[in-house]
Amino acid sequence: MIPKNKIFSITVTLSIFLLFFITSSILVYAQNISNTSLTPEQKKKIELLIDMGIRYEHDDKLDKAAETFKQALKIDPNNILIKVRLAKILSWQGKYDEALKYLNEVLEKVPNHPEALFRKAQILSWQGKYNEAIATYQIYLLEEKNDADALMGIARVCFWSGKYEKAIEYFNRAIKAGGDKIDAYLNLGKIYLAMDNKEKAKETFKKVLEIDPTNEDAKKFLAGIRTMKTFEIEPLTLNWYYYTDGNIGIITNTSLLYHYKQKIDFLFKFDDSAINSQHDQKFTVGITYMGIENLYLGTEYRITYDPDFSEYYSGELSLHYNFKKVITPGIMIDYYRFSDDTMLAVKPELQKDFSDVSYARVRFNQYLFSDNYKASTIELYVQFEYYNKNTIYLNATYGGDSEIKDPGRRIFDFGLGISYDITDNLGIKFGYGWLETQYGKTHELTWQNTVKW
């Protein structure tokens, strides 16, 4: 006779075994619902197609991988494993809607299928459907609380959608879960910059360099923070003009540039021009919007009170787009109103960036609808770094001149200059130019100082 305690032990063991077997069977069934009426030959064919599709995937032959998985689905249309793998390939190809179709079919049968949820959240984030992506990630994380990849994914989406506090929370959770610390800290630094918390951003980028002292991204951000000032003031810029007839002209200006969260720049400027005892005072206000990545939209409006030789008022609209941080095409449209003339200038340009401060720009100016003047000019401007962000520049212009108003006459102007940062917040610039004005050929000397904080 078997003792009662022995019977109890055997019963518990059998119960645990049966529970494990039933649970495992349910999980296997949930992971791979397929047609149970498949013949052995069909099952073997599907296995071969899956193996072939995986090899194509590893060889980066995505078209062949997708076609192979679709062939397998023709044999077994309900196979969840194949649908999830196919959706992953389609998402890599940018075929988001088709990928979501397969993932939604999976989730209709297995609502909490982990990989299907994860892939769907990824695709929704790539489509810019941030709220849906966050909700899908959150469902996934209910079961997979410490999945570093998912935590990184939802953190990025929160960042992109402007939910900075939640993004910080998820990036920190990802770091604790063993996620990529360098990637997480770089993103955290960007978030703190977006929040205008420069000190916290510095601290975070320095953590990247503690892990990887050669990390170029962290170095660039740290170097860039130095120039990301809230206010930039040019207290005084002086331009002296020495004309061939002995006259002297002086232009002074003071400007203030306010950076709002590195998304919007506000410009306020005052100019005073004096030539032959005549004075013109000009006020300028401008706005540049940089809230869309790599896109710059700007506008300026200028007005001159009681002008003697300047325009009554003028305005400018500009649009520039930076391709891959290398080439920036743009166009500006300027409007001028003089006492006896109205001018419209169209100015397409192309800028090639070589570093943060070194670049070359070519601009074409075409003046339109003028009563007295219709001509075009081409300008070249080159600026390059000579030491620690300090620059030397050269500019040249060839073509007509809006002051001379002689459509048949072509002139050549040029200038060169040098800038030097005395400290992080104080800089000076010197320049020389040789140009033609309505008073004739003249020498131009420029001195400018800049204060930032």
ABEGO torsion letter per residue (X at the ends): XBBAAAAAAAAAAAAAAAAAAAAAAAAAAAABBBBAABBAAAAAAAAAAAAAAAAAAAAGBAAAAAAAAAAAAAABAABAAAAAAAAAAAAAAGBAAAAAAAAAAAAAABAABAAAAAAAAAAAAAAGBAAAAAAAAAAAAAABAABAAAAAAAAAAAAAAGBAAAAAAAAAAAAAAGBBAAAAAAAAAAAAAAAGBAAAAAAAAAAAAAABAABAAAAAAAAAAAABBABBBBABBBBBBBBAAGBBBBBBBBBBBBBBGGABBBBBBBBBBBBGGBBBBBBBBBBBBAABBGBBBBBBBBBBBGBAABBABBBBBBBBBBBGGABBBBBBBBBBBBAABBBBBBBBBBBBBABAABBBBBBBBBBBGBAABBBBBBBBBBBBBABGGBBBBBBBBBEBBAAAGBAABBBBBBBBBBBBBABAABBBBBBBBBBBBAAEBBBBBBBBBBBBX
